[in-house]
């Protein structure tokens, strides 16, 4: 009888493992492991079947869309697709306002770096990502006006025709004295949408942009 016990324990162990494998197979397949065919997501771990043995997955590659219901605790970095850019005015430049209360393109050469899922084409920033989504655009400028008592606003124009009513502004009391304009706005962009920075003033004047920085990032990240 004593010789039978180890055999029964072995059979019971194998049966339990096979049962767990069958239970895992009943769950939704979410992804594929890098070095093994199938991965299953349990309540708080990732498992995969190596024959009749259930093992914990240490690294795996998701393929396609994945829906995970519940909280996820991560001990490390979550690395996903990068999307956004930072830009700065490379040197001081002047934007001539030839018509009061009218939008004019902000002149100057902007350096975009880093830049991901965006590109520069025809002096415009083009969104090249495939996902239609909202972006937060942050802008800060140091500028002066050639005319006293000038109210200035800056905004973003989408596709050269559609612009958002969201604007940032300041009242430039003294001529040729530097003032700051800064803030953020939110725009929804789809693939191949273009954006440019525009400025308006309530006086005909020259706006001397001494510094200008801007960044774009996913709003719901």
C-alpha positions as CSV (number, residue, x, y, z in Angstrom):
1,X,0.0,0.0,0.0
2,X,2.9,2.3,0.7
3,X,4.2,1.8,-2.8
4,X,0.9,3.0,-4.3
5,X,0.8,6.3,-2.5
6,X,3.5,8.1,-4.5
7,X,1.8,7.0,-7.7
8,X,-1.5,8.4,-6.5
9,X,0.1,11.7,-5.5
10,X,1.7,11.9,-8.9
11,X,-1.6,11.2,-10.7
12,X,-3.4,13.7,-8.5
13,X,-0.8,16.3,-9.2
14,X,-0.9,15.8,-12.9
15,X,-4.7,15.9,-12.8
16,X,-4.7,19.1,-10.9
17,X,-2.3,20.7,-13.3
18,X,-4.3,19.5,-16.3
19,X,-7.5,20.8,-14.6
20,X,-5.8,24.2,-14.2
21,X,-4.8,24.2,-17.9
22,X,-8.4,23.4,-18.9
23,X,-9.6,26.2,-16.7
24,X,-7.2,28.6,-18.3
25,X,-8.2,27.5,-21.7
26,X,-11.7,28.5,-20.8
27,X,-10.6,32.1,-20.3
28,X,-10.3,34.7,-23.1
29,X,-7.0,34.6,-25.0
30,X,-5.6,38.1,-24.9
31,X,-2.1,37.8,-26.2
32,X,0.8,35.7,-27.3
33,X,4.0,35.0,-25.4
34,X,7.3,35.9,-27.0
35,X,8.8,32.4,-26.5
36,X,5.6,30.2,-26.1
37,X,2.4,29.9,-28.1
38,X,-0.4,31.1,-25.7
39,X,-0.7,33.4,-22.7
40,X,-3.8,33.7,-20.5
41,X,-4.6,36.5,-18.1
42,X,-5.8,35.4,-14.7
43,X,-7.1,37.5,-11.8
44,X,-3.7,39.1,-11.1
45,X,-1.1,37.1,-13.1
46,X,-0.3,36.0,-16.6
47,X,-0.2,32.3,-17.2
48,X,0.7,30.1,-20.2
49,X,0.5,26.4,-20.8
50,X,3.7,24.6,-21.4
51,X,2.4,21.1,-22.2
52,X,0.5,20.0,-19.1
53,X,2.4,22.4,-16.9
54,X,1.1,25.8,-15.9
55,X,3.8,28.5,-15.7
56,X,3.8,32.2,-14.9
57,X,4.6,34.4,-17.8
58,X,7.5,36.8,-17.1
59,X,7.4,38.6,-20.5
60,X,4.9,38.6,-23.3
61,X,3.8,40.4,-26.4
62,X,0.3,41.7,-26.9
63,X,-1.1,41.4,-30.4
64,X,-4.1,43.5,-31.5
65,X,-6.5,45.2,-29.2
66,X,-6.6,44.1,-25.6
67,X,-9.4,44.7,-23.1
68,X,-8.5,44.2,-19.4
69,X,-11.2,44.6,-16.8
70,X,-9.9,45.4,-13.3
71,X,-7.0,47.2,-11.7
72,X,-3.4,46.6,-12.9
73,X,-0.4,47.1,-10.7
74,X,2.9,47.4,-12.5
75,X,6.4,47.2,-11.0
76,X,8.2,48.9,-13.8
77,X,7.6,51.1,-16.8
78,X,4.6,50.9,-19.2
79,X,6.0,51.6,-22.7
80,X,3.6,52.3,-25.5
81,X,3.5,54.2,-28.8
82,X,5.1,57.6,-28.5
83,X,3.0,60.6,-29.8
84,X,3.8,64.3,-29.4
85,X,6.4,66.9,-30.0
86,X,8.2,69.9,-28.4
87,X,9.2,73.0,-30.4
88,X,11.0,76.2,-29.9
89,X,11.6,79.4,-31.9
90,X,15.2,79.1,-33.0
91,X,15.8,82.8,-33.1
92,X,14.0,86.1,-32.5
93,X,11.5,87.0,-35.3
94,X,8.9,89.6,-36.1
95,X,5.3,89.0,-37.1
96,X,3.8,92.0,-38.9
97,X,0.1,92.6,-38.1
98,X,-1.3,94.4,-41.2
99,X,-4.9,94.2,-40.1
100,X,-6.2,94.7,-36.6
101,X,-8.3,92.0,-35.0
102,X,-7.3,89.5,-37.7
103,X,-5.2,86.3,-37.4
104,X,-1.7,86.3,-38.8
105,X,0.7,83.3,-39.0
106,X,3.5,83.6,-36.4
107,X,6.7,84.0,-38.4
108,X,10.0,82.3,-37.6
109,X,11.8,79.0,-37.7
110,X,10.7,76.4,-35.1
111,X,12.8,73.4,-34.2
112,X,10.8,70.3,-33.4
113,X,12.6,67.9,-31.2
114,X,11.7,65.3,-30.0
115,X,8.9,64.5,-32.4
116,X,6.9,61.3,-32.7
117,X,3.8,60.7,-34.8
118,X,4.0,64.2,-36.2
119,X,6.0,65.6,-39.2
120,X,6.8,69.0,-40.8
121,X,5.4,69.7,-44.2
122,X,5.0,73.1,-46.0
123,X,5.9,74.9,-42.7
124,X,3.1,73.2,-41.0
125,X,2.9,70.5,-38.3
126,X,1.2,67.4,-39.6
127,X,-0.3,64.7,-37.4
128,X,0.7,61.4,-38.9
129,X,-0.8,59.1,-36.2
130,X,-3.6,56.8,-37.2
131,X,-5.7,57.4,-34.0
132,X,-8.2,60.3,-33.9
133,X,-7.8,61.8,-30.5
134,X,-7.6,64.9,-28.3
135,X,-4.3,66.7,-27.8
136,X,-3.2,69.3,-25.2
137,X,-1.1,72.1,-26.7
138,X,0.9,74.2,-24.3
139,X,2.4,77.5,-25.5
140,X,4.6,80.1,-23.9
141,X,5.8,83.3,-25.7
142,X,7.8,86.4,-24.8
143,X,7.0,89.2,-27.1
144,X,6.6,93.0,-27.5
145,X,4.6,95.3,-29.6
146,X,5.8,98.3,-31.6
147,X,2.6,100.2,-30.5
148,X,1.5,101.1,-27.0
149,X,-1.7,99.6,-25.4
150,X,-1.9,96.6,-27.7
151,X,-4.0,93.5,-26.8
152,X,-2.5,90.4,-28.3
153,X,-3.8,86.8,-28.5
154,X,-2.2,83.6,-29.8
155,X,-4.0,80.5,-30.9
156,X,-3.8,77.4,-33.1
157,X,-5.3,77.0,-36.5
158,X,-6.3,73.6,-37.8
159,X,-5.9,72.9,-41.6
160,X,-5.4,76.6,-42.3
161,X,-9.1,77.3,-42.0
162,X,-10.6,76.0,-38.8
163,X,-9.4,77.6,-35.6
164,X,-10.4,77.1,-32.0
165,X,-12.0,79.9,-29.9
166,X,-9.5,78.9,-27.2
167,X,-6.9,81.7,-27.0
168,X,-4.2,83.0,-24.7
169,X,-3.5,86.7,-24.5
170,X,-2.1,89.7,-22.7
171,X,-2.3,93.5,-22.7
172,X,1.0,95.0,-23.8
173,X,0.8,98.4,-22.2
174,X,4.2,99.8,-23.2
175,X,5.7,99.6,-26.7
176,X,8.9,97.5,-27.1
177,X,8.6,96.1,-23.6
178,X,8.6,92.3,-23.4
179,X,5.5,90.6,-22.0
180,X,4.6,87.0,-21.6
181,X,1.7,85.0,-23.0
182,X,1.1,81.4,-22.0
183,X,-1.4,78.7,-21.4
184,X,-2.9,75.6,-22.9
185,X,-5.7,74.5,-25.2
186,X,-7.2,71.2,-26.4
187,X,-7.8,70.1,-30.0
188,X,-9.0,66.9,-31.6
189,X,-6.8,65.8,-34.4
190,X,-7.2,63.1,-37.0
191,X,-4.6,61.7,-39.3
192,X,-3.1,64.3,-41.7
193,X,-4.6,67.2,-39.9
194,X,-2.2,70.2,-40.0
195,X,-1.8,72.9,-37.3
196,X,0.0,76.3,-37.2
197,X,0.3,79.1,-34.7
198,X,-1.4,82.4,-35.3
199,X,-1.5,85.7,-33.5
200,X,-3.9,88.7,-33.6
201,X,-3.7,92.2,-32.2
202,X,-6.2,95.0,-31.8
203,X,-3.6,97.5,-33.4
204,X,-1.7,97.5,-36.6
205,X,1.8,96.8,-35.3
206,X,4.9,94.6,-35.4
207,X,5.0,91.8,-32.8
208,X,8.6,91.0,-31.8
209,X,8.6,87.3,-30.7
210,X,11.8,86.9,-28.6
211,X,11.0,83.5,-27.3
212,X,8.4,80.9,-28.1
213,X,8.0,77.3,-26.9
214,X,5.2,74.9,-27.4
215,X,4.5,71.2,-26.8
216,X,1.8,68.8,-27.9
217,X,0.9,65.6,-26.0
218,X,-2.0,63.2,-25.9
219,X,-4.8,64.6,-23.6
220,X,-6.1,61.2,-22.5
221,X,-2.9,59.4,-21.9
